[in-house]
């Protein structure tokens, strides 16, 4: 179980959340996927902080950003796609959303690490 949970976290992180969010925004003019993306990544980063799955969070974000960037590149020839995200391009939007999500994840990860340390410290004292 010790190695399975970080692998599951990594696997869920690998989903291209940013691309799926902007695609849903483009197709349905719906912002709901941005909220879902934020909630999922916050929960994953909190779990990563509790179990200290540093590698899962780092590699998962890299893979997620890369696949979002790749799928976006496939859509670039469509002029409607680029025009929809004006005044910024879809590439800039992917980078900005990914950076904002990363900052949010690092804040939540830090809080989770502090809680885990406090729990471990209290468990040691109570023995």
N, C-alpha and C positions, 0 to 999 in steps of 0.2 A: 504494500500500500504506500510505502514511503516513496517509491519511484513512480507509481502509477498516477498519483494526484498531480505532481508537476507536469507529467506528460499530458494529462487531460487538460490542464490549464493551458499549456503550450498549444495543444491542438485547437482549442476554442479561440485562443488569441490569433491563430493563423487565418481566421475568416477575414476577408477584406471588408471590414465594417465601413470604412470611409467611402469606398466605391459604392457599396450597396446603398448607403445613405444618400449619396448625391444622385445615384441612378433613380431611386424612389422619388426623390425630390423632383428630378427632371420629368419622370413619367407621370406622376400623379399629383405633383405640387404638394407633396406631403412631407412634413418635417418630423413625423413620428419616428422614423428610423434613426434620426440624430439622437433622439431621447433614448431609444433602445440601445444604440451604440454606447452612449455615455453610461447607462446603467450596467450593461454587461461588462464594460471595461473597468468600471469602478469595483464591481463585485470581484472580478478576476484579480485586480491589483490588490484588493484587500486580502483575498485568500493567499495570494502570492506572498504578501507581507507576513501573514501569520505563520506560514510554513517555510518561509525564506526560500522561495522559488525564484531567485534572482535571474537565473539563466532562462527560465520559462518566460518571464515578463520581457526580457531584453530581446531574445530571439523571436518571440511571438509578435512583438511590435515591429521588428524588422521585416518579418515575412508578411505581416498584414499590410504594412505600408508598400512593400514591393509589389504584392499582388494587386493592391488598389491602383498603384501607378501603372502597372501593366494593363489591367483591364480598361483604365481610362485612356491609355494610348491607343487601344483598339477602337475607341469611340471618337477619337480626335478628328477623323476625316468628316464626320457629320457636322455641318455648319450650325445646325440647330442646337447641338450639344454645347458648342463653345459660346454661342450667342446667349444661351440661357443663363450662363454663369457670369455674364458681364456685370460689372466692370473688371472683375478678376477672371482669370482663366480657370478652367477646371483643374489644371495642374496646380496652380497656386492655391486653389481651394482645398485640394487634397493635402498639400503640405501644411496649410494653416490649421485645418481641422485635426490632422495627425499631431501637430505640435501642441495644440490646445488639449487634446486627449492625453498626450504624454505628460503634460504638466499636471493635469488632474490626477492621473494615475500615480505619479510620483508623490503627490501630496497624500493620497489615500494609502499608498504603500508605506510611507513614513509613519503615518498614524498607526497602521496595523503592526508595524515592527515595534513601536513603542508599547503598544498594548501587549504584544507577545512577550516582550522583555519583562514588563511589569508582572505578567501572569507567572512567568518562570521564576522571577525573583520571589514572589509571594509563595509559590509552591515550595521553594527551597527553604524559606524561613519557617513555614508551617510544619516542616518535617522535624 
